[in-house]
Structure formats: structure tokens, C-alpha cells
Amino acid sequence: MTKTIARTKLIGVRADGERQEIEIKIGTPYKIEHEDNLEEWACPVSLEPLYKKLHDAHGSDSFQAMCLAASLVIDLLAAFRENGGRILMESGDEFPLEAYWFGHAKNT
């Protein structure tokens, strides 16, 4: 990842009680050059150590690529919780994942 534009650290507690620090990073979107002049952008994303290597999120412009990268992180953290894990802030309080959801896509 070149330049990180957003990052945070959380604590993940697996269903078996194992605790680990999770670092979330979103990198600077970059344009992918195509011979046929198609517009495509990608945005690096990292969620370590839960995932060793995630594919960059791709979109039709830099904003879409960045939003898709952030949405991927939210979806993966939600899956971690659904599988019995807990996500905590460094203070030990529960991480308010719902506060990071986009629009109406995650209404429950």
C-alpha cells in the first residue's frame, strides 16, 4: 500500500476468546490505465491480521473505489461478529460498527 489515507486500530475477540489487535487501513485510490480508455480506479484496503491480503476495491471513479474499500471492511467486520466474535475499541468499549454503515444498505 502506498499512502494510507485512513486507518484505525481495534481489538478483535474471537468466539474462542482469543484477542488480537486489528489494524484497518485504506490507501489512496489510483487510476488503472486501459488501452481502450475505459475509466477504472482501484483503492487498496487492509484488515490485518484477520486477512493477510485483500484485493484492491475497484470502481468507475476514485470516490466509488474508496467507498467500496470502506464497505468491504465493514462487511468483513460484520461477518466477524456474526461468527461469534466481538470488536472492541482500544478503550475496551464495544466498537459501534453500525455508526460506519453506508446509507440504507444495512438497515436492520
Buried (B, 14 or more C-beta within 10 A) or exposed (E): EEEBBBEBEBBBBBEEEEEEEBBBBBBBBBEEEEEEEEEEBBBBBBBBEBEEEBEBBBBEEBEBBBBBBBBBBBEBBBEBBEEEBBBBEEEEEEBEBEEBBEEEEBEE
